[in-house]
Amino acid sequence: MKVKCFDENTEKDLEQKINAFLCSTKSDIIDIRYQVAIAVQGEDQIYCFSAMVVYSEKE
């Protein structure tokens, strides 16, 4: 069992990275965990979109 972590500034970028990984692998996907973190710096809001793909390589 293995994991691959992704971390992007926008949901669209995260989606593209995960889709590219899923298209490039023949592994069995076990789970995908998604998380959003928000921080406030002055008047700005900073978002961090991340996901962890848990997969098993086919032999």
C-alpha positions as CSV (number, residue, x, y, z in Angstrom):
1,M,0.0,0.0,0.0
2,K,1.3,3.5,-0.9
3,V,0.2,7.1,-0.6
4,K,0.6,10.1,-2.9
5,C,0.0,13.6,-1.5
6,F,-1.1,16.7,-3.4
7,D,-1.1,20.3,-2.3
8,E,-2.4,23.2,-4.4
9,N,-3.6,26.7,-4.1
10,T,-6.9,26.2,-6.0
11,E,-9.4,23.4,-6.2
12,K,-9.1,23.3,-10.0
13,D,-5.3,22.8,-9.8
14,L,-5.7,20.1,-7.3
15,E,-8.4,18.4,-9.4
16,Q,-6.1,18.5,-12.5
17,K,-3.1,17.0,-10.6
18,I,-5.2,14.2,-9.1
19,N,-6.8,13.4,-12.5
20,A,-3.4,13.3,-14.2
21,F,-2.1,10.9,-11.5
22,L,-5.2,8.7,-11.8
23,C,-4.8,8.6,-15.6
24,S,-1.1,7.7,-15.4
25,T,-1.4,4.8,-13.0
26,K,-2.8,1.4,-13.3
27,S,-2.9,1.0,-9.5
28,D,-5.9,0.1,-7.5
29,I,-7.2,3.2,-5.8
30,I,-8.2,2.5,-2.2
31,D,-9.2,5.9,-0.9
32,I,-8.9,9.6,-1.5
33,R,-8.8,12.0,1.5
34,Y,-9.5,15.7,0.8
35,Q,-8.8,18.6,3.1
36,V,-9.1,22.4,3.0
37,A,-7.1,24.8,5.2
38,I,-7.8,28.5,5.5
39,A,-5.6,31.1,7.1
40,V,-6.2,34.8,7.4
41,Q,-3.2,37.2,6.9
42,G,-4.3,40.8,7.3
43,E,-7.2,41.2,5.0
44,D,-6.3,38.3,2.8
45,Q,-7.6,34.7,3.1
46,I,-5.1,32.0,2.1
47,Y,-6.5,28.6,1.0
48,C,-4.7,25.3,0.8
49,F,-6.4,22.4,-0.9
50,S,-4.8,19.1,-0.3
51,A,-5.6,15.4,-0.9
52,M,-4.0,12.1,-0.2
53,V,-4.5,9.2,-2.5
54,V,-4.1,5.8,-1.0
55,Y,-3.4,3.1,-3.6
56,S,-2.0,-0.4,-4.1
57,E,0.3,-1.1,-7.0
58,K,-0.7,-4.1,-9.2
59,E,1.9,-6.8,-9.4
